């Protein structure tokens, strides 16, 4: 009987910890300031145990320009500060970095893919991969459910 009680407790503990460990972020903090995604730009979403944000919101907040090619489902992000462009395509797990100079492109493998929320008609990207590629350190505070981005 004692073993059953312990087993039930352990199962409950594992389930409870698993649920909280993969909760979506409630807050995004960039360089020490909590930022809100304007309702017309989308929201924070959780998918594949990752925090996703609208590509336009994140890139514009980080002083980049973004354009979108609907026929290829491709977002092109340009950063004057980093002197390069970033390409991300719906359904792809590759984030391409294209330097402005005559250097080879880099292709970063993400562990999840960008997606388009058809109800909102906007592309979502995993915040960690894009922010780190642009030059930010990304952190996670489990207690406050906060993603932090700090310029390196």
Order of alpha helices (4+ residues) and beta strands (2+ residues): alpha-beta-beta-beta-beta-alpha-beta-beta-beta-beta-beta-beta-beta-alpha-beta-beta
